[in-house]
Amino acid sequence: MARTLEAVQGQAIDQPFEVIVIDSGSTDRTLELVRRFDVRLIEIEPGRFSFGYALNLGARQSRGEIVVNLSAHCIPTGPGWMASLVAPLLADPDVAASHGRQVPLAGLNPYEERLLLAAFAPGPQGDVQVEFSNSNCAVRRSVLERNPFDEEAAFAEDFIWARRLPARQRIVYVPDAAVYHSHPLSLRYWAQRYYRIGLQERYMEQVYGLRFPPSAGDGGGFLREPMSALWFLLRRGYLLHLLAFPVYFALRRLSYHRGLREGALRWGPRRAGKA
């Protein structure tokens, strides 16, 4: 958190900006670190937290026309990050939002590193697999007022938001607005993550009629995804991580399918008024 706030406050941008930190009951040194910076701290009850609720609350509490969202563990790679991120919105009123590149920290979590490198690899037209991510984005406040994030979604509220945005409003990808984004390699974290992906996939199907792209969930098949990951580990020289390889993929698959099963039981028929 401290490195993130230092990088944010060191941005070279000619527009004034405020920094709002939303905390949902941290039990480590987060609050102590945050209070060292010139920021506005908003504390909420842990039971009230969802990503959508925190994002909407931050937008409501902000005073600027452009709202920049940055996850606490995302660190801007340079002082030009914010200026690059907001530039499309300042230049074109039809741009509703922008999002930037996410750069993994080499060797910290090879499984996530592979996924991020693939997700943000530029295609023939400069596009990337990720349609929109609120880990590193800028959104017009007026757009958020009309189209808030889903506060019930446990995961992928940014995916839902982007898919339901009116067609005339564009989202622009800005590769120069880059942040370092990696989670430590933790089997518990990744089990929870893929459980939430499975749970959220059922939620989106039942509530919105939406499906994740093939890169999420099972990742494209029983063998293709593990073999691709194995080749990545060997090619990058991450030999020690081969020990966790079978456990990681078994846990990922089991957690994802548990989320699918529990999501189907939880939501049932599609709700009226959401789709």
PyMOL commands that set and color helices and strands:
alter all, ss='L'
color gray80, all
select helices_A, chain A and resi 2-9+30-34+46-48+51-61+81-91+110-119+141-146+157-163+187-207+224-236+240-267
alter helices_A, ss='H'
color red, helices_A
select strands_A, chain A and resi 20-23+40-43+66-70+75-76+95-103+136-140+170-180
alter strands_A, ss='S'
color yellow, strands_A
deselect
rebuild
show_as cartoon
